[in-house]
Amino acid sequence: MSRSNNHQDAKTRAYIKKYNRGDDLSLKKPLNALGAVLLLLQLILSIVFLSHLDKMDVLPVKIFSTVFLILLTAFFGCFLLGLIKKTRIFSRVLSVILVFCLGFGVFYTSKTVDFLNRFNNKTKTLRSNYVVLVKAGEDVDLKNAKFAIVNEGTNVIRDKAIAQYEKKIGKMNSTSYGTAVAAVKALVADEVDAVFVNEAHLVAVREVYDDFDKRFAMSEGTAITTEVEQNTKDYTALKKSFIIYLAGNDEEGKLTQTGRTDANVLIVVNPVIHKILLVSTPRDAYTYQPGITPAGYRDKLTHAGNYGVSYTMDTIENLYGIDIDYYAKINFTSMEDLMDVIGPVTVYSEDEFWSWNYPEEHYVVGDNKLDTSRRALGFLRERYGLVGGDFSRGRNHMVFLKAVFKKIMSPSIIVNYLDLIKVVDKAVLSDIPTSLLTSLAKEQIDKNYSWDIESMAPSGTPQYAYSYQIGGEVSVTLLDEDDVAEVSEKIISFMNKR
């Protein structure tokens, strides 16, 4: 009996010794609860992370495959290491690190997927506010009033607004006028009792009447919500050049389709030769505006924005004889948000000047560090202190864009990646499809191309001329016809380069 017990004790001691050495690789030994939970979390997060990467569609196949193999190897590595006593603790620590990293990755990629889904909606909802304008202090019976209404090109939205407003007051007795200023002048001359007008068109009226708020009273008319179809042009193959119109609105707050544009920059992208051409057109350029100005009339380019981005695009297309594919619109608030995210940029100025809008901001000839949104806006908005006026301002716009492109394409932006997405989502109005953005990103990640950026602008002569929207003479810029032709030829040849 004693010999039998001694034999059993010897076997037990030998097994324990063998186990402590880590020699027992039996798969029958169950993982403890912590190890199992960590592995399960690791597996789930890996699947979700890969799913998000697939939906984002920004990684080339070879990189996506590499990520997949790394995650697969990591999972089975942790599983096998957990079966060995000596490496079990290491396996758990490694799983914890991987779970943390994957959780972080899932969070970032989920935000990106949400942004792409919102940005790529097939329709965008836009709101147009119509108001009723009367003389201040007058009590007008709107049900029996004679209204002035304003021509808005196709008049589709205006007519919907009138039909909706007529539900409140009955059939509207109205006379149509070519511009909001003409309609308001009719009100001042007592030719009509009230003006029914898109609130965006009152920007031009305020230019004519400095005492607008004292002279007139506004009441709510109606609001029309329309769905604008998403741009369906598809250049995802990146074998064809395209043009983006960047409109800089001179207002703060929420972006809308209407409003004057101080910055009018064409971003001509040739993905075949990896070059970008920036073309700035002065805000005061005296142009024919299809759908707005009758034959024989012209107006300042910035005024076309009062009718909407599409009218400004039509005007620039007519000027240069080109087709614009997409647009992106920003305003002062957008710039403030952007600068808060990307941080300081350095720009070169050909002029020394103090900002007219922000008198404490001073800029020297040479490099200037724009480290606050206020300082950036001072650089972008200035024209009075520049030798070339509006032309120099356009040049500064393009210098700033080059600096921003360089900053956004640098690895340092990854720190504020989510904040940048939020800014684009909230502060940029655009019809650029996400398929184009992701295709460009995928190509850049795969090939790491170095992009060259060129810039140009037509010259012109400042003078006074008749403005169709204002109904009188204003300061405009007569563009040099030879320069306009040169810009047109440059854009076309640039897009056709292979």
C-alpha positions in Angstrom: 0.0 0.0 0.0 2.8 2.3 0.9 4.7 1.5 -2.3 1.5 2.2 -4.3 1.0 5.6 -2.6 4.6 6.5 -3.1 4.2 5.6 -6.8 1.1 7.9 -7.1 2.9 10.7 -5.3 5.9 10.4 -7.7 3.6 10.6 -10.7 1.8 13.6 -9.3 5.1 15.4 -8.5 6.4 14.6 -12.0 3.2 16.0 -13.6 3.3 19.2 -11.6 7.0 19.6 -12.4 6.2 19.1 -16.1 3.2 21.5 -15.9 5.3 24.2 -14.2 7.9 24.0 -17.0 5.1 24.8 -19.4 5.5 21.5 -21.3 1.8 20.6 -21.3 0.3 21.9 -24.6 -2.9 20.0 -24.3 -5.8 21.8 -26.0 -8.1 20.2 -23.5 -7.1 22.7 -20.8 -9.8 25.4 -20.9 -8.8 29.0 -21.0 -9.8 31.0 -17.9 -12.8 33.4 -18.1 -10.6 36.5 -18.5 -8.7 35.1 -21.4 -11.8 34.0 -23.1 -13.6 37.3 -22.7 -10.5 39.2 -24.0 -10.3 37.0 -27.0 -14.0 37.3 -27.8 -13.7 41.1 -27.5 -10.6 41.1 -29.7 -12.4 39.0 -32.4 -15.6 41.2 -32.4 -13.7 44.5 -32.5 -11.5 43.1 -35.3 -14.5 42.2 -37.4 -16.2 45.6 -36.8 -13.0 47.5 -37.5 -12.5 45.7 -40.8 -16.1 46.3 -41.7 -15.7 50.0 -41.2 -12.5 50.1 -43.2 -14.3 48.3 -46.0 -17.2 50.9 -45.9 -14.8 53.8 -45.9 -13.1 52.4 -49.1 -10.0 54.5 -48.6 -7.4 51.7 -48.3 -5.8 50.1 -51.3 -6.4 46.3 -51.5 -2.8 45.4 -50.6 -3.0 47.5 -47.4 -6.4 46.3 -46.5 -5.2 42.7 -46.9 -2.2 43.4 -44.8 -4.4 44.8 -42.0 -6.6 41.7 -42.2 -3.6 39.3 -42.0 -2.2 41.3 -39.0 -5.4 41.1 -37.1 -5.9 37.4 -37.9 -2.3 36.6 -36.8 -2.8 38.6 -33.6 -6.0 36.8 -32.7 -4.5 33.3 -33.2 -1.3 34.3 -31.7 -3.0 35.4 -28.5 -5.1 32.2 -28.5 -2.1 29.9 -28.8 0.0 31.9 -26.4 -2.8 31.6 -23.9 -2.5 27.8 -23.9 1.1 27.9 -22.7 1.5 28.6 -19.0 4.7 30.6 -19.4 3.2 32.9 -21.9 -0.4 33.1 -20.6 0.1 36.4 -18.7 1.8 37.9 -21.8 -1.1 36.7 -23.9 -3.6 38.5 -21.7 -1.6 41.7 -21.6 -1.3 41.6 -25.4 -5.0 41.0 -25.8 -5.7 44.0 -23.5 -3.5 46.2 -25.6 -5.1 45.0 -28.9 -8.6 45.5 -27.5 -7.8 49.0 -26.5 -6.2 49.8 -29.9 -9.1 48.2 -31.8 -11.6 50.0 -29.7 -9.9 53.3 -30.5 -9.8 52.4 -34.2 -13.5 51.4 -34.2 -14.4 54.7 -32.6 -12.6 56.7 -35.2 -13.7 54.7 -38.2 -17.3 54.7 -37.1 -17.2 58.5 -37.0 -15.8 58.6 -40.4 -18.4 56.2 -41.8 -21.2 58.3 -40.3 -19.7 61.4 -41.8 -19.4 59.8 -45.3 -23.0 58.6 -45.1 -24.3 62.1 -44.2 -22.1 63.8 -46.7 -23.1 61.5 -49.5 -26.9 61.7 -49.1 -28.6 61.6 -52.4 -30.5 64.8 -51.6 -29.8 67.9 -49.5 -32.6 69.8 -47.9 -32.4 73.6 -48.4 -34.5 76.3 -46.8 -35.5 79.5 -48.6 -37.1 82.2 -46.4 -39.5 84.6 -48.0 -40.5 87.8 -46.1 -43.0 90.6 -46.6 -41.5 94.1 -46.7 -43.6 97.2 -46.0 -42.8 100.8 -45.1 -42.0 101.3 -41.4 -44.9 102.5 -39.4 -47.6 101.7 -42.0 -50.5 99.3 -41.2 -51.0 97.4 -44.4 -54.0 95.1 -45.0 -52.1 92.3 -46.8 -55.2 90.5 -47.9 -56.1 93.5 -50.1 -52.5 94.8 -50.8 -50.8 95.1 -54.1 -47.5 93.2 -54.0 -44.2 93.5 -55.8 -42.6 90.1 -56.5 -39.1 89.5 -57.8 -37.9 87.5 -60.8 -35.6 84.7 -59.7 -34.6 83.0 -62.9 -36.8 79.9 -63.2 -39.1 81.2 -60.4 -39.9 77.6 -59.4 -39.2 78.1 -55.7 -40.7 81.6 -55.7 -43.9 80.4 -57.2 -44.1 77.6 -54.6 -43.6 80.2 -51.8 -46.3 82.4 -53.3 -48.8 79.5 -53.5 -48.0 78.7 -49.9 -48.4 82.3 -48.7 -51.7 82.6 -50.6 -53.1 80.0 -48.2 -52.8 82.7 -45.5 -54.0 85.8 -47.4 -55.9 84.5 -50.4 -55.1 85.3 -54.0 -52.1 87.7 -54.3 -52.4 90.8 -56.5 -48.9 91.1 -57.7 -46.6 92.8 -60.2 -43.2 91.2 -61.2 -40.0 93.2 -61.1 -36.5 92.2 -62.4 -34.7 92.7 -59.1 -35.3 93.2 -55.4 -34.0 96.7 -55.6 -36.5 97.6 -58.3 -39.3 96.1 -56.3 -38.4 98.0 -53.2 -38.1 101.3 -55.2 -41.7 100.6 -56.4 -42.6 100.3 -52.7 -40.9 103.6 -51.9 -42.7 105.3 -54.8 -46.1 103.9 -53.6 -46.6 101.9 -56.7 -47.1 98.8 -54.5 -48.1 98.3 -50.9 -45.7 95.5 -50.0 -42.8 93.4 -51.4 -42.8 89.6 -51.2 -39.1 88.7 -51.5 -36.5 86.0 -50.8 -34.7 87.3 -47.8 -31.3 86.6 -49.4 -32.1 89.2 -52.1 -32.3 92.0 -49.5 -28.5 92.0 -49.4 -28.5 94.1 -52.5 -31.3 96.3 -51.2 -29.3 97.1 -48.1 -26.5 98.3 -50.3 -28.8 100.9 -51.8 -30.6 101.9 -48.5 -28.2 102.5 -45.7 -31.2 103.2 -43.4 -32.9 100.0 -44.3 -33.8 98.9 -40.8 -35.4 102.3 -40.0 -37.1 102.7 -43.3 -38.8 99.3 -43.7 -40.5 96.7 -41.6 -40.3 93.0 -42.3 -42.8 90.3 -41.4 -42.6 86.6 -41.9 -43.9 85.4 -45.2 -43.2 81.7 -45.6 -40.4 79.2 -45.8 -39.9 76.7 -48.6 -37.9 73.5 -48.1 -36.6 71.9 -51.3 -34.5 68.9 -52.0 -31.5 69.4 -54.2 -30.3 66.3 -56.0 -26.8 65.2 -55.3 -24.3 65.6 -58.1 -24.1 62.4 -60.1 -20.9 63.0 -62.0 -18.5 60.2 -61.2 -14.8 60.5 -61.6 -13.8 57.7 -59.2 -11.6 56.1 -61.8 -9.4 59.2 -61.5 -8.7 59.2 -65.2 -10.3 62.5 -65.9 -9.7 66.1 -64.7 -12.4 67.9 -62.8 -13.2 71.4 -61.5 -14.4 72.4 -58.1 -15.8 75.9 -57.6 -14.8 77.2 -54.1 -17.1 80.0 -53.0 -16.2 82.2 -50.0 -19.3 83.8 -48.5 -18.8 87.2 -46.7 -21.2 86.3 -43.8 -21.1 84.4 -40.5 -23.4 81.7 -39.2 -25.1 78.9 -41.0 -24.3 78.4 -44.6 -27.0 78.7 -47.3 -27.1 78.4 -51.1 -27.5 82.2 -51.4 -25.3 85.1 -50.4 -22.5 87.3 -51.9 -19.2 85.7 -52.5 -15.9 87.5 -51.8 -13.7 84.5 -52.8 -14.3 82.8 -56.2 -11.6 80.2 -56.8 -11.7 77.4 -59.3 -9.7 74.3 -58.1 -8.8 72.5 -61.3 -7.6 69.0 -60.4 -5.7 66.8 -62.9 -5.3 63.4 -61.1 -3.4 61.9 -64.1 -0.4 64.3 -63.8 -1.0 65.0 -60.1 -1.3 68.8 -60.4 -3.8 71.4 -59.2 -4.5 74.7 -60.9 -6.0 77.5 -58.8 -7.8 80.3 -60.7 -9.1 83.3 -58.8 -11.8 85.6 -60.3 -12.3 89.0 -58.6 -15.6 89.5 -56.7 -16.2 92.8 -58.6 -15.6 91.2 -62.1 -18.2 92.8 -64.4 -19.9 89.8 -66.0 -23.0 88.7 -67.9 -25.0 86.5 -65.6 -27.1 83.8 -67.3 -30.6 83.6 -65.7 -30.2 86.9 -63.9 -29.1 89.8 -66.2 -31.1 90.3 -69.4 -29.2 90.5 -72.7 -27.0 93.6 -72.8 -26.7 93.9 -69.0 -23.9 92.9 -66.7 -23.2 93.0 -63.0 -20.6 92.3 -60.3 -19.8 88.6 -60.0 -20.4 88.7 -56.2 -24.1 89.7 -56.8 -24.8 86.5 -58.7 -24.5 84.7 -55.3 -27.7 86.4 -54.1 -29.6 84.1 -56.4 -27.6 81.0 -55.4 -24.3 79.1 -55.9 -25.6 77.6 -59.2 -26.0 81.1 -60.7 -22.4 82.0 -59.8 -21.2 78.8 -61.3 -23.2 79.5 -64.5 -21.6 83.0 -64.7 -18.0 81.7 -64.3 -18.7 78.9 -66.8 -19.9 81.5 -69.3 -16.9 83.7 -68.6 -14.3 81.1 -69.3 -16.2 78.7 -71.6 -15.8 75.7 -69.3 -17.9 73.3 -67.3 -17.6 73.2 -63.5 -18.2 69.8 -62.0 -18.7 70.5 -58.2 -18.9 73.3 -55.7 -17.9 73.8 -52.1 -19.0 76.9 -50.1 -17.6 78.2 -46.9 -18.0 81.4 -44.9 -16.3 83.3 -42.0 -17.5 80.8 -39.5 -16.2 77.9 -41.6 -12.7 79.6 -41.6 -12.7 80.1 -37.9 -13.6 76.5 -37.3 -11.0 75.3 -39.8 -8.2 77.3 -38.3 -9.0 76.1 -34.8 -8.5 72.5 -36.1 -5.6 72.6 -38.4 -3.6 75.1 -36.4 -1.1 77.7 -37.6 -0.1 78.0 -41.3 2.6 80.2 -42.8 1.8 82.3 -45.9 3.8 84.7 -48.0 2.6 88.3 -48.5 3.8 90.6 -51.3 2.5 93.6 -49.4 2.9 95.1 -46.0 -0.4 96.1 -44.5 -2.6 96.5 -41.4 -6.0 94.7 -41.5 -8.9 97.1 -42.2 -11.3 94.6 -40.5 -9.0 93.8 -37.6 -6.8 96.9 -37.0 -4.5 95.2 -34.5 -3.4 92.6 -37.1 -0.2 93.5 -39.1 1.4 91.7 -42.0 4.9 92.1 -43.4 6.4 91.4 -46.8 7.5 87.8 -46.7 6.4 85.0 -44.5 3.5 85.6 -42.0 2.4 83.1 -39.4 -1.4 82.8 -39.2 -1.9 81.3 -35.8 -5.4 82.5 -35.0 -8.7 82.5 -36.9 -8.8 86.2 -36.5 -5.4 86.7 -38.0 -6.3 84.3 -40.9 -9.5 86.2 -41.7 -7.6 89.5 -41.6 -5.2 88.2 -44.3 -8.0 86.8 -46.4 -10.5 89.7 -46.2 -8.1 92.6 -46.8 -8.1 94.4 -50.1 -8.0 98.2 -49.2 -4.5 98.0 -47.9 -3.1 96.0 -50.8 -1.4 97.5 -53.8 -3.4 95.4 -56.2 -6.7 95.7 -54.3 -9.1 92.8 -55.1 -6.6 91.2 -57.4 -4.1 91.0 -54.6 -6.8 89.6 -52.3 -7.4 86.9 -54.8 -3.7 86.1 -54.8 -3.7 85.9 -51.0 -6.7 83.5 -51.2 -4.7 81.1 -53.4 -1.6 81.4 -51.2 -3.7 80.5 -48.2 -5.3 77.5 -50.0 -1.8 76.2 -50.9 -0.8 76.4 -47.2 -4.0 74.7 -46.1 -3.6 71.9 -48.6 -0.1 71.3 -47.4 -1.2 71.2 -43.8 -4.1 68.9 -44.4 -1.9 66.4 -46.3 0.7 66.3 -43.6 0.8 63.4 -41.0 0.3 65.9 -38.1 -3.4 66.4 -39.0 -4.2 62.9 -37.8 -4.2 64.3 -34.2 -7.2 66.5 -35.0 -8.7 64.1 -37.6 -12.2 63.9 -36.0 -12.4 67.6 -35.4 -11.5 68.2 -39.1 -14.4 65.8 -40.1 -16.8 67.8 -37.9 -15.7 71.1 -39.4 -16.3 69.7 -43.0 -19.6 68.2 -42.0 -20.9 71.4 -40.3 -19.2 74.3 -42.0 -18.9 73.3 -45.7 -21.8 73.2 -48.1 -20.9 71.0 -51.1 -22.1 68.6 -53.7 -18.8 66.7 -54.1 -19.6 62.9 -53.8 -17.7 60.9 -51.2 -16.8 58.4 -53.9 -14.5 61.0 -55.4 -13.0 61.9 -52.0 -12.3 58.3 -51.0 -10.9 57.5 -54.5 -8.5 60.4 -54.2 -7.5 59.3 -50.6 -7.0 55.7 -51.7 -4.8 56.7 -54.6 -2.8 59.0 -52.4 -2.3 56.4 -49.7 -1.3 53.8 -52.3 1.1 55.9 -54.4 2.0 58.8 -52.1 2.1 61.2 -55.0 3.6 64.7 -54.7 1.1 67.2 -55.9 2.2 70.4 -57.7 0.0 73.5 -57.3 -0.1 76.4 -59.8 -2.2 79.5 -59.6 -3.3 82.3 -61.9 -5.9 85.1 -62.3 -7.0 87.5 -65.0 -6.1 91.2 -64.6 -8.6 94.1 -65.0 -9.3 97.7 -64.6 -11.5 99.2 -61.8 -14.2 101.6 -62.8 -17.8 102.5 -62.3 -20.6 100.8 -64.3 -24.3 100.1 -64.1 -25.2 97.2 -61.8 -28.4 95.3 -62.9 -29.3 94.3 -59.3 -28.5 97.6 -57.7 -30.1 99.6 -60.5 -27.3 102.2 -60.6 -23.6 102.7 -61.0 -21.2 100.8 -58.6 -17.5 100.0 -58.5 -16.7 97.1 -60.8 -13.7 95.5 -62.4 -13.5 95.3 -66.2 -11.5 92.1 -66.9 -8.9 92.2 -69.6 -10.3 90.1 -72.5 -6.9 88.8 -73.5 -6.3 87.6 -69.9 -9.7 85.9 -69.7 -8.9 84.1 -73.0 -5.5 83.1 -71.6 -7.1 81.7 -68.4 -9.6 79.8 -70.4 -7.0 78.2 -72.7 -4.8 77.4 -69.6 -7.7 75.6 -67.9 -8.6 73.5 -71.0 -5.0 72.6 -71.8 -4.3 71.8 -68.1 -7.2 69.4 -67.9 -6.2 67.6 -71.1 -2.6 67.0 -70.0 -1.6 63.3 -69.8 
